[in-house]
Amino acid sequence: MMKATKQIIAYGLTQEDALAAQRSLANTTKCAMENITIITDPTIIYTLSGEDISLVGVKAHATDQSQWSQLMPLCRQMKAQNIKFQIIK
């Protein structure tokens, strides 16, 4: 059975970063903030698959998005699982 809507996740290492990611995703996706799940535990991200998730926003303090997507293990894992993600600076 297929889910009607896929989940949008805001991820950050701290609650503050995750909230910032949630605000950014709400603005870019025009989705209500309460519909975006906040996660601060990276192990949860590692269990996700692209079939369940529409987008993961990753709050990161980086100057180069492509560098982070290559070096950050979380981003490599999401690429391997075909999960769309956006690095939020």
N, C-alpha and C positions, 0 to 999 in steps of 0.2 A: 504494500500500500504506500502510495506516495504522499508526502506531506504537502499541504496546501501552500505553505510559505516556509521558506528556509530562514534559519536564524541569522541575525546579525549580532556580532560580538565585538565588544570594546575591550581590548587587552592592554594592561599596563603592569609594570612590576610593582607599583604602589597603587593604592586606591585613588590617589590624586591623578596619577597618569591615566588610569582606566576611565575616570570621570571625564578627563580632558578628551580622551579618544571617543567616548560616548557623545559628548557635545559636538565634536567635529563630524562624526558619522551622521548624527541627526541632521546637521546642516547640509552635508553633501548628498545624503540619500533622501532627504525630506521625510524621514521616518521619525515618529514620536520617540523621544528619549526613553520612555518606559518600555518600548518594544525592543530596545537594544540591551542585550545581556552584558553585564560587567563581569570580567574575569581577571583575577590577579594571580591565579595558579597556572603556571605553564604546563603542568602535567595534564590539565584538562584539554588544552589546545592539542597536545600530542595524541589524544584519543579521538579527535574529530575527523570527519571525512567530508569531502566536497559535496557529497549528496545531501548532507544535513545543513550545511552552512552556505549562506549567500555571500557573506563578506566578513572578514576580521580586520578591525582597525587596530594597529599596533602603535602605541605611543612610544616613540623612541627619540632620544636626543642625538641626532645624527646630522651630518652635513651633506651626506651623499646617499640618497635612497638606494641606488643600485649596489653600493658597497654593503649597506645593511642587509639587503635581501640576499646577498651572496654569503656574508659572513655569519649572520645571526642564525643559530641552529633552529630557532622557532620558524623563521622564514623559510629555511631549506625544507623543514618538515611540511609546512603548509604547501609549498610548491610540489613536493612529492605526493601529497594527498589531493592535489588539484583544488586547493582551497584558495579562493581569491582573497588577497589581503592588500591593505593600504597602509603604508608607513606614515604616521602622523607626527610631524615635527613640532 
